[in-house]
Amino acid sequence: MAMVECAVCKKKESSTRMKYCSKCNLWVHYTCAGGGAFSASYCPACSKKLG
């Protein structure tokens, strides 16, 4: 577990609470990426679906 900064809200948290965009090299919180328990998350920079 690493401490990383969310590309949207700029808060630092554990990487286990975030998604990573391999295209943009950005970390984003699930909620900041528009995702939730039953919805998909997308990178705010390139719109790639985060898995």
Secondary structure as UniProt FT lines:
FT   STRAND          3..6
FT   TURN            7..9
FT   STRAND          12..14
FT   HELIX           15..17
FT   STRAND          18..21
FT   TURN            22..25
FT   STRAND          26..29
FT   TURN            30..34
FT   STRAND          41..42
FT   TURN            44..46
FT   STRAND          49..50
//
